[in-house]
Amino acid sequence: MTALCTALPEHLRLLLVDDHRIFLDGLSLALAPLCPNLHIQTAQNAAEAEACLRQDDFDLILLDLRLPDVAGLDLLQRWQQQGRLTPVAILSASDSSLDAQAALAAGALGFIPKSADSDALRQAVTRVLLGETLPAPGASDKPQLTPRQREILLLLADGLPNKAISRQLGLSEDTVKTHLKALFQEFDVHTRTACVNAARQRGWL
């Protein structure tokens, strides 16, 4: 953690957006060691956040998914459409990989569960400040696939239909469908494209 922090500038401005004051106070304390001159502003809803952004520039915005006036993802997408370049990381009480993937798809550079301890939080924030995009929680965990499932996954990524996969592997189409169903369940997806994308995110392709 120390090595990471030494790469950060001495002056940083962060905007923390969350509707729970006690959480904002705790978050501010947890982030205090990031750099010698850390300036933190807080907002408890989207309107306050946008007022802060009109007045100041920030190095990073930490945005809660659930705000009382506008949903965090809607707010993030609004900023993207406005061409706002300030990096945004999502903070959420949710540990859902679907929420994380939605946040990253909306333009967030990271998804940080509120359950993270202070060290993990500072490390995640540091990585985003240094230009990294954090993977979705659990994205690095490889599922347990059989050798046959791995073969089918590779052919799926090549865009082959079931009939071509069955011919290439000497399997019936029904067997291929059974393996595909297992892959969909393993990656928690419902389409071939989503299956390939999820496999790429987790390092299988």
TORRO-327982 format. One record per residue (C-alpha): x, y, z; residue in one letter; chain; residue number from 1. Coordinates in Angstrom, 3 decimals, always signed. Layout:
TORRO-327982
REC     east    north       up zadren nufi seba
REC        X        Y        Z      A    A  NUM
...
END
This chain:
TORRO-327982
REC     east    north       up zadren nufi seba
REC   +0.000   +0.000   +0.000      M    A    1
REC   +2.803   +2.410   +0.855      T    A    2
REC   +4.469   +1.873   -2.515      A    A    3
REC   +1.213   +2.638   -4.277      L    A    4
REC   +0.588   +5.819   -2.304      C    A    5
REC   +4.041   +7.264   -3.010      T    A    6
REC   +3.028   +7.517   -6.676      A    A    7
REC   +0.117   +9.823   -5.873      L    A    8
REC   +0.511  +13.606   -6.010      P    A    9
REC   +0.739  +15.533   -2.743      E    A   10
REC   -2.452  +17.463   -3.509      H    A   11
REC   -5.712  +15.666   -4.255      L    A   12
REC   -9.337  +16.774   -4.356      R    A   13
REC  -12.024  +14.134   -3.866      L    A   14
REC  -15.801  +14.425   -3.971      L    A   15
REC  -17.684  +11.857   -1.864      L    A   16
REC  -21.380  +11.423   -2.698      V    A   17
REC  -23.526   +9.401   -0.289      D    A   18
REC  -26.781  +10.088   +1.540      D    A   19
REC  -25.526   +8.811   +4.916      H    A   20
REC  -23.571  +11.470   +6.809      R    A   21
REC  -21.997   +8.974   +9.208      I    A   22
REC  -20.664   +6.964   +6.268      F    A   23
REC  -19.243  +10.108   +4.660      L    A   24
REC  -17.464  +10.970   +7.918      D    A   25
REC  -15.994   +7.482   +8.204      G    A   26
REC  -14.981   +7.471   +4.560      L    A   27
REC  -13.228  +10.813   +4.939      S    A   28
REC  -11.234   +9.467   +7.899      L    A   29
REC  -10.334   +6.273   +6.040      A    A   30
REC   -9.055   +8.220   +3.023      L    A   31
REC   -7.119  +10.843   +5.016      A    A   32
REC   -3.749   +8.986   +4.761      P    A   33
REC   -3.838   +8.984   +0.939      L    A   34
REC   -1.672  +12.095   +0.561      C    A   35
REC   -0.358  +15.019   +2.654      P    A   36
REC   -2.769  +17.602   +1.210      N    A   37
REC   -6.065  +15.851   +0.692      L    A   38
REC   -9.124  +18.038   +0.202      H    A   39
REC  -12.435  +16.236   +0.542      I    A   40
REC  -15.859  +17.629   -0.257      Q    A   41
REC  -19.038  +15.719   +0.455      T    A   42
REC  -22.532  +15.703   -1.011      A    A   43
REC  -25.583  +13.807   +0.206      Q    A   44
REC  -27.557  +13.795   -3.035      N    A   45
REC  -27.188  +14.365   -6.768      A    A   46
REC  -28.161  +18.044   -6.595      A    A   47
REC  -25.426  +18.788   -4.028      E    A   48
REC  -22.904  +16.801   -6.063      A    A   49
REC  -23.646  +18.780   -9.210      E    A   50
REC  -23.387  +22.052   -7.268      A    A   51
REC  -19.908  +20.985   -6.060      C    A   52
REC  -18.871  +20.120   -9.609      L    A   53
REC  -19.924  +23.560  -10.857      R    A   54
REC  -17.676  +25.189   -8.249      Q    A   55
REC  -14.589  +22.942   -8.207      D    A   56
REC  -12.583  +20.404  -10.173      D    A   57
REC  -11.899  +17.026   -8.581      F    A   58
REC   -9.388  +14.249   -9.139      D    A   59
REC  -11.958  +11.559   -8.325      L    A   60
REC  -15.630  +11.201   -7.436      I    A   61
REC  -16.742   +8.357   -5.163      L    A   62
REC  -20.430   +7.901   -5.915      L    A   63
REC  -23.038   +5.856   -4.069      D    A   64
REC  -25.317   +3.732   -6.248      L    A   65
REC  -28.461   +4.716   -4.364      R    A   66
REC  -29.135   +8.396   -3.794      L    A   67
REC  -32.445   +9.924   -2.664      P    A   68
REC  -33.024  +12.096   -5.745      D    A   69
REC  -31.275  +10.412   -8.697      V    A   70
REC  -29.922   +6.866   -9.022      A    A   71
REC  -26.129   +6.798   -8.987      G    A   72
REC  -25.870   +5.077  -12.374      L    A   73
REC  -28.266   +7.587  -13.938      D    A   74
REC  -26.158  +10.415  -12.572      L    A   75
REC  -22.975   +8.809  -13.861      L    A   76
REC  -24.491   +8.371  -17.323      Q    A   77
REC  -25.618  +12.019  -17.285      R    A   78
REC  -22.046  +13.101  -16.554      W    A   79
REC  -20.759  +10.871  -19.345      Q    A   80
REC  -23.209  +12.447  -21.802      Q    A   81
REC  -22.086  +15.908  -20.685      Q    A   82
REC  -18.499  +14.939  -21.493      G    A   83
REC  -17.343  +15.272  -17.893      R    A   84
REC  -13.870  +13.755  -17.627      L    A   85
REC  -13.594  +13.440  -13.825      T    A   86
REC  -12.949   +9.769  -12.959      P    A   87
REC  -15.786   +8.121  -11.015      V    A   88
REC  -15.725   +5.029   -8.819      A    A   89
REC  -18.937   +3.539   -7.461      I    A   90
REC  -19.383   +2.810   -3.761      L    A   91
REC  -22.167   +0.440   -2.862      S    A   92
REC  -23.572   -1.667   -0.063      A    A   93
REC  -24.286   -4.216   -2.797      S    A   94
REC  -21.774   -6.978   -3.492      D    A   95
REC  -23.664   -7.987   -6.642      S    A   96
REC  -21.464   -8.708   -9.646      S    A   97
REC  -24.361   -7.544  -11.838      L    A   98
REC  -24.369   -4.130  -10.130      D    A   99
REC  -20.608   -3.975  -10.581      A    A  100
REC  -20.807   -4.842  -14.270      Q    A  101
REC  -23.570   -2.262  -14.786      A    A  102
REC  -21.424   +0.393  -13.088      A    A  103
REC  -18.408   -0.382  -15.260      L    A  104
REC  -20.589   -0.447  -18.384      A    A  105
REC  -21.930   +3.009  -17.428      A    A  106
REC  -18.402   +4.406  -17.352      G    A  107
REC  -17.231   +3.940  -13.748      A    A  108
REC  -13.555   +3.082  -13.308      L    A  109
REC  -14.224   +0.858  -10.327      G    A  110
REC  -16.850   -0.650   -8.064      F    A  111
REC  -15.919   -0.623   -4.374      I    A  112
REC  -18.123   -2.513   -1.888      P    A  113
REC  -18.835   -0.587   +1.310      K    A  114
REC  -17.873   -3.759   +3.142      S    A  115
REC  -14.215   -3.134   +2.183      A    A  116
REC  -11.907   -2.356   +5.090      D    A  117
REC   -9.887   +0.882   +5.224      S    A  118
REC   -6.751   -0.596   +3.654      D    A  119
REC   -8.681   -2.204   +0.795      A    A  120
REC  -10.606   +1.022   +0.243      L    A  121
REC   -7.444   +3.153   +0.078      R    A  122
REC   -5.802   +0.636   -2.240      Q    A  123
REC   -8.805   +0.632   -4.590      A    A  124
REC   -8.998   +4.440   -4.622      V    A  125
REC   -5.257   +4.683   -5.227      T    A  126
REC   -5.441   +2.336   -8.192      R    A  127
REC   -8.248   +4.378   -9.771      V    A  128
REC   -6.347   +7.625   -9.153      L    A  129
REC   -3.335   +6.090  -10.891      L    A  130
REC   -5.454   +5.379  -13.959      G    A  131
REC   -6.460   +1.759  -13.479      E    A  132
REC   -9.929   +0.370  -14.082      T    A  133
REC  -10.793   -2.027  -11.291      L    A  134
REC  -12.297   -5.369  -12.334      P    A  135
REC  -15.734   -6.253  -11.044      A    A  136
REC  -15.665   -8.112   -7.703      P    A  137
REC  -15.174  -11.801   -8.330      G    A  138
REC  -14.090  -11.211  -11.918      A    A  139
REC  -10.679  -12.732  -11.223      S    A  140
REC  -12.169  -15.924   -9.799      D    A  141
REC  -12.034  -18.622  -12.430      K    A  142
REC  -14.988  -20.989  -12.429      P    A  143
REC  -14.377  -24.716  -12.435      Q    A  144
REC  -14.822  -25.826  -16.041      L    A  145
REC  -14.387  -29.296  -17.449      T    A  146
REC  -11.934  -29.789  -20.343      P    A  147
REC  -14.922  -30.276  -22.680      R    A  148
REC  -16.546  -27.050  -21.476      Q    A  149
REC  -13.285  -25.185  -22.105      R    A  150
REC  -13.192  -26.554  -25.678      E    A  151
REC  -16.777  -25.468  -26.288      I    A  152
REC  -16.098  -22.047  -24.769      L    A  153
REC  -13.179  -21.466  -27.172      L    A  154
REC  -15.309  -22.453  -30.174      L    A  155
REC  -18.136  -20.276  -28.880      L    A  156
REC  -15.710  -17.335  -28.766      A    A  157
REC  -14.835  -18.055  -32.419      D    A  158
REC  -18.506  -17.534  -33.260      G    A  159
REC  -19.291  -21.132  -34.204      L    A  160
REC  -22.963  -22.224  -34.072      P    A  161
REC  -23.995  -25.357  -32.179      N    A  162
REC  -24.010  -27.499  -35.319      K    A  163
REC  -20.425  -26.577  -36.192      A    A  164
REC  -19.286  -27.128  -32.592      I    A  165
REC  -20.916  -30.564  -32.531      S    A  166
REC  -19.204  -31.539  -35.824      R    A  167
REC  -15.791  -30.289  -34.711      Q    A  168
REC  -15.912  -32.077  -31.350      L    A  169
REC  -17.777  -35.181  -32.514      G    A  170
REC  -20.687  -34.522  -30.148      L    A  171
REC  -24.441  -34.457  -30.654      S    A  172
REC  -26.101  -31.052  -30.749      E    A  173
REC  -28.043  -31.966  -27.614      D    A  174
REC  -24.781  -32.626  -25.769      T    A  175
REC  -23.409  -29.272  -26.932      V    A  176
REC  -26.597  -27.572  -25.684      K    A  177
REC  -26.219  -29.286  -22.313      T    A  178
REC  -22.642  -28.011  -21.988      H    A  179
REC  -23.732  -24.522  -23.057      L    A  180
REC  -26.461  -24.522  -20.423      K    A  181
REC  -23.856  -25.426  -17.792      A    A  182
REC  -21.579  -22.625  -19.018      L    A  183
REC  -24.429  -20.110  -18.891      F    A  184
REC  -25.183  -21.151  -15.301      Q    A  185
REC  -21.499  -21.000  -14.322      E    A  186
REC  -21.104  -17.463  -15.666      F    A  187
REC  -24.622  -16.376  -14.635      D    A  188
REC  -25.568  -15.269  -18.161      V    A  189
REC  -28.378  -15.962  -20.626      H    A  190
REC  -26.841  -15.414  -24.076      T    A  191
REC  -23.845  -16.677  -26.045      R    A  192
REC  -22.373  -13.179  -26.351      T    A  193
REC  -22.696  -12.537  -22.605      A    A  194
REC  -21.067  -15.909  -21.925      C    A  195
REC  -18.047  -15.023  -24.060      V    A  196
REC  -17.787  -11.561  -22.484      N    A  197
REC  -17.971  -12.994  -18.959      A    A  198
REC  -15.314  -15.577  -19.807      A    A  199
REC  -13.024  -12.829  -21.116      R    A  200
REC  -13.557  -10.759  -17.950      Q    A  201
REC  -12.535  -13.733  -15.818      R    A  202
REC   -9.442  -14.545  -17.868      G    A  203
REC  -10.612  -17.701  -19.629      W    A  204
REC  -10.242  -16.188  -23.110      L    A  205
END
